[in-house]
Every structure is written in structure tokens, then in C-alpha cells.
Amino acid sequence: MKKIIYIAFALLVATNCSAQIESAAKSVFSLTTFKKDGTLLASTHGVFVGDKGEAISSWKPFVGADSAVVIDANGKQSVVSALIGANELYNVCKFKVDGNTQPASVATAASKKGEKVWILQYSVNKPLIDQRNVQSVEPFMEKYAYYLFSSNIDESADGCPVVNSKGQVIGVIQISKDGQQIVATDANFMNDMTVENGLAIANPVLRQSFIPIDFPKNHEQAAVMLTLTAEQRDTLMYNKYVKAFIQRFPGYVEGYNALANRQLAKADFSGVDATIKTALEKVAKKEDVHSAYSRLIYNKVSNLPDSIYPSWNADKALEEANKAYDIDHQPLYVHQQALAYFVKKDYATAYDKFMELTKTPIRNGDLFYSAAQCKTQMKAPDAEIVALLDSAIAVSPQPLNFVGAPYVLARATHYYNIGEYRKAVIDFNQYDSLMQGRPITSNFYYIRHKAEMEIHQYQQALNDMDRAILLQRDSPTLWAEKASLHLRFSQTDKAIRSAEICTQLAPEYADGYILLGVANMVAKNKEEGTKALMKAKELGDERADEYLKKYK
């Protein structure tokens, strides 16, 4: 009797074991990756480990992939929506597909040497189960296991899961090139992969694929990732991130704002309106949406003033900023009000708003600079404008660095415009020092050279002209200016060379031939000088006749 009970119990255990393994087989899928042109890149298998599309598989098929799909054991196809993690050394990864999925459990404890395990090969409707023994187990990273299995197997099993007697996944199959060695990396190693923060967007392994990286669960970190993706040159990839952010965080404004900015760049103003309407329906903090809308309209009015969309104007930008401020009296919204007033050319009100903000926690140099811009438009006394620019510099981080550099440049430019050339040069020089190692425009050196000429710093002016040209070598105007400078200082050879380059760059630019003609005449190269001046005359420059008479 006892023997019969034992046999019955053993059969029950075996049946239960078989049922658990067969249940796990329903979580196996085939994986296919594609290149950007839509052609096949690679194929393998994997297993779902979560009910929200989480899955684990081999990594190599994803390298260079633009898209991927999986087909589950029921024949249902799903698109791979995001990568969660990957490891090149062990050739494993974790990712997500769209929709809900039937997961297999991941083993809570590692299998031991000699233990029976089962390889679950992919098959639609009818599971293919292959029993193996664990040949050896090697620990890595203290808590994970690396398995080696006995005997060989067909390469079609690559990426398929290995389960224990409870139907729990212990790893996914990886086959050597000759098919003689079967190994598996601990499923927990893959399942533990997560996107911790927004900096994951820079992960060099994941960036080998063109499939988007999953967003962190934390909204703030996800917003950081979205911001960083905007810096990528791949527009299509960025669009994928924007869409994914809206799907993941429909109650936050960042995704809608990113989408609206994409629409604004394409002058799709009605599209922006539709996006903002959706955001107002779904985002809890309505002030964030009104603020974003105000900023979008302000950018359009400032940068695309001739665009046809009359409902978007400075008044509308102000209206949206007011709505945001009515909900929450934040300095940010006052700043948006100030910007709108400035665009409306109500400079006095804009000035008052900017100065109001200098008494808040967001007090910074830009507020004083903006106030100075208002005073400039109001034709205020120069002393008032300079005082505001002084304040912009004073509230910048001290000792001064590149953060305060723009305000130093603004004061230098103002001094230059009002004829205070010596003060202008002092500020230009300080700006140059503060920007050391950072890009400076050709125009900066050109303007400083003009200021230096006014205070008779001739060698410095020549040096700055050379710097300006170094940064913009294809500018005929700069080469003409350089030729003129050399002529002024009786450096005729350099004047001739500069004028020649000018005419080569712009064969129809009369100034170049005038300068080339005069320089040659001064150098007693009458034939060359006459030839150049005649060319200038052909181009319609009336000065040519005067110089021909002068040097006859």
C-alpha cells in the first residue's frame, strides 16, 4: 500500500513539475531585429520576465538595429519599444515590448552542478522542451551564476530560456560558434538591469542600437533624459523619445512641450494648439501648461514675426503667462510677463517687471541685462544703462568667469556705441580673458580692432584683424578691411596680398579691386594697379576714375 502511495505521489510531483515547465514555455518568443532600411539584421529568442512587456535575451542582435519585433508562443507580434540594459561581455540584455505579456518566473536561487534543467525552445502553440544537466556553475559579481551545460544543441535554441524543475528561468542559452558548448548567464543578472537615471542616455553599450532607451521610473530623472535626447542629431530618434515620454508620463508637461517645440520648428502652429489642448486636459499642474504655451508663442513672435498665424501674438503670450501666474505666483511667470511686455514694446512695464524680479530668489545678471535693454529702447541716459550693466556683472559669480562674460561684452559694446572707446577696449579685453578656451566669434575681434584703431592701438588692431580672418577666412569684406589697414600703415606688400585674396573670393566685389589697384600704385606697380582699377571701373565703382587720375 505504501508503495502505491509513493508511486502516486511521485507521479503527482512529476505532473506538477511538467505543468510548471510547460507554463513557462508559453513565455518564450522569437526576436527579429531590422536595419534602418527595413532589411533583416538578426534573429534569436528570449523570454518574458514581466507582465508589462519586460523581456530578456541576447544583446548582439540589437547592435545596429533600428527596430525589432517579437512573436510570442501564441503567434502574437509585438514591437520592441525600449532597451532597459545590456552587457557586452556576457552578451545579454533586457528590454520592453508594447502591451501586456505572460511572464515566466525568474529563479530565486541558482541551480547546482548536476541538477536537471530544461531548455524551452520556441514553438507556436506546442512547446519544445529539452532536458539537460548542469555541468558546472561559476559565480560572478558575488551573487550571480554562469552555467555550462552538457552536450550540444541546434543553433535554433540560441536565446531560449533554461528553467529549473519549478519552471523558473535560470538563464538564456548562448551557443558557441561550433555548437559544441552551451552556456547561460544568470537570468537575475538581466532581470536586475534597470534605468537608474537620465544619464543612461549616454550609455555607450545601449547607444550601439538605434532603439530608444527606456525612461527611468522617476519623473524628474525621465525629464532629464528627455532634455538630453534633444541634443542628439537624430531627429527621428528624438521623436521616438518624445512619444514614449508622453505615453509613460501623460500627467506631466515636459513631453507635450517637447512635441509642441517640434511642431513649432515646422511652423505647425495649429498642431501646437492641439498639443497644448491635450496637455490642458491631462496635466495636473495647469500652470505648467500655460507657461509652456506662453513660451512657445513668445518664441514664435520673437523668431518668426512674419509667420502667418494672427492668433499668436505678444498679447496671447502675455495672456498665457498671466494665467500661469494667477494659479501660482512664481517668479518664472513674472519673467514671462516681462518678456511679453518687451515684445509688445511696452518697455516701461517690462523694465518694472525685470527690476521686480531682481528682488526675488532668481536675482541674476540676465535680469539686470534685460532691464538695460529696456532702458536702451526707452532712450534713457547712458549712465542709467551702464549702471544696470554694472549690476549685471556684479551679481554674476565672483571672481568673474564665463558666466558673467556676456554682460562684460554688453557693457563693452555699449561703450563702443557711445564712443567711449578706451573703456570699451578694457571690457573687450576682459571678455576675451573670461572666455579663454571657449569659442569667440570673428565679429568680436573685428569690432575690437575698430575700437583699438580709435585709441591708436594699431598693432593690437592688426592682430585682431588677423584673428577675425582666421575665424572667417572666406569673408571678402574682412580681407578688404585688412588690405585697407596695411595700406594705412604703408605695408604695401601685405596690402596687395590681402586685396588679391579678396578679389579671388569675390570676383565681382569692386572694393577688392580698388584696394588692389591703389596698393599696386603706391608700390609703383603701375601696370598692375591700372589693370585692377579698370576692373573696378567695369564693375561700376566711380572711385576708380579718381584713383586713375591721381596715380596717372
Beta strands, then each sheet from edge to edge (+ up, - down):
strand 1: 28-34
strand 2: 40-48
strand 3: 54-58
strand 4: 67-72
strand 5: 77-87
strand 6: 92-97
strand 7: 116-121
strand 8: 128-140
strand 9: 144-149
strand 10: 161-163
strand 11: 169-175
strand 12: 182-186
sheet 1: 1+ 2- 3+ 6- 5+ 4- 1+
sheet 2: 7+ 8- 9+ 12- 11+ 10- 7+
end
